[in-house]
């Protein structure tokens, strides 16, 4: 996180915008004074949607699932915050300024999805292709939601990192079937965010 994403993000920002750009990046990383509704989008929308879909599938939430979910959220200040500093704070934000929010979400989603290719190595080629296809589609949809959240919060990387951590937490909550509800929720939120961003484009 530090040497592969955070440091390059700071160096690119410094090269492009100087010290003032780096100070602005740091302000965006820790921007927390936003309307409470955006906290609900970042931390509650996906879990609520996933829980609703999971219950419809016949799942029964248990205390250990909640504990697993909260444990995943604890990763936010260690991983997701610095990951989104590079992905949202540099890549997607700059693409948005240059190409508009929709193109930025698509391009950033494809780049972000390809981050996960090494995790698939060692599997049969067909399985890798299928997994990557799903990952890329979900990544693009998530970048729509991230872009909408970022714009609505005035550029809060912290809240986008919260959304990212929440998505990971939902997938790691042990809520059966965890992946299917998460995908359904991401599709719904992603398409909604796409509509909101399209109005800005």
N, C-alpha and C positions, 0 to 999 in steps of 0.2 A: 504493500500500500504506500509506503513512504517513498521508496526509491524508484518504483515503477510508475507511480501515478502522482503523488503529492508534489515531489520535487520537480518533475517535468512540468506540472501545471503551473507552479510558481515561476519556473525559469521562462516558460513560454510567455506568461503574462508580463514578466519583467522585461523581456525582450520586445514585446509588442507595445506595452503601455507604460513602462518605467515603474518607478516607486509608487506613483499614484495608483496605477493599475493593481499593484500587489496589495496596497492598503484597501482598495475597493474589494478585491477578492477575499481578503480576510474578513471584511465587514459582512460580505455575503455569506461566508461560511458560518458565521455565528449570528446571523439575523434571526432573532426569535420573537421580536415584537410584531406579531401579525394578528389578524382577526382570529378568534378562537375557532371559527368555522373551518379554517384551513388546517388546524390541528386535527379536527375531526376527519377531514379528507385524508391527511397523511397517516393517521394512526388508527382510525376506526372504520373507515369505509370498506377497505378490503376485508378485515376480519368479520365485520357484520355481514357482508355479502357472502363470504365463504361459509360462515356459520349457517346462514339461511339456506344456502344450496346444499350444504352437507346434511343438515337436518332433513331436508326434503329427500335426500338419498338414503335416509334411515340411520345416520350416524347419531351417536349419543355423546356429547361433550363430557369430559371428566376432568377433575382437578389436575391430574398429571399432564393433560394436554395443555391446560392453561399455564402450568409451570414451564413446560417446554416452550410455549409461545413467548413467555416473558424472558426466558433464558436467551432465546434468539435475539430479542430486542436489545439485550445487553451488549451485543456486538456493535451497535450503532456508533459509539464514539471511538471504537478501535478500528473499524473497517469501513463501514458505509459512508461515514462523513468524509473521509479522505478520498474514497473512490468517487463519490459524487463531486468532490472539488474538481477533479479532472474531467469527469464525464459531463456533468451539468454545468459546472462553473466555467469551464474552458471550451470544451468541444461543442456542446449543444447551445450554450449561450452565444458563442461567436457565430455559429451557423445560423442561429435565429436572427441575429442582427444583419447578417449578410444575405441570407436566402429565404427568410421567413420561417415561422414556427412549424409548419407542416413538413417542409423539406428537411429542416433541422432534426425533427423527431425521427423521420425515416432513416436518414443517414446515420445519426447517432445510434439509433436502435440496431442497425446492421453492424456497426462497429462494435457496440457493446455486446451484441449477441456472439460475435466472433471471438470475444474474450474467452468464451466458454468452450471453444473447440478443443483445447488441450485436455479438458476433463472427459472428453468422449473417446480419446485415443485408446486403442486396445480392444475396442468393440468391433464387431463385423461392420463392413463398409455400409451395408444397407441400414443398420441400426444407427450408425453415425449420421447418415444422411437424413433419416427420419427425425432423429433427436434434434439435429441442428435446424431443420425446417421449423419445428415447433418452437425452439428457443428463439429463432430470429423473428418469428411472427409475434411471440409474446413480448420480446424485447422492444419491438417497434411500438406495440400498443402501450407498454409501460412508459416509453419515452413520450408518448402523447400525454399521458397522465402527468408525468414529471414536468413537461413543458408548461402544461396548464397550471399546475401547482406553483411552479417557479414564477410564472408571470403574475399569478394572483397574489402572491406574497411579496411582490416587489423584489424578487431575486433572492429568496432564502434557500441557500444550499442545505442548511440544516433541516428544513422541512422536507426537502426532496430526499435527503438521506434517511429521514424517518420513514417516508413512503417505501424506500428501497428495503430498509430493515424490516418493515412490516410485511412486505411481500415474502421475504426470506423466512420470516417467523411463521407466517401462515403455512408455507410449504413444509416447515419443520415442526409443526405443532402436533403431528401424530393424529390429526383429525381425519378419519377414514371416510371416503377416499380423499386424501388431502389435495392431490394434484388436480383432479378434475374440478372441484369447486373453485380452486384458485384460478384455473384457466378460464372458467366461466365468468368469474368476477372481473378478471383482467380484461376479457373481451368487452364486457359491459362498460366498465369504467373507461377503457381505452377508446371505444367508439364514441362515448359521450365527450371525452376530452378532445377527440379529433374534431367533433362538431364545434366545440368552443374555440379551438385554435384556428379552425378554418375561417371563422368570422374575423379573426385578427389578421389573417394573411392578406 
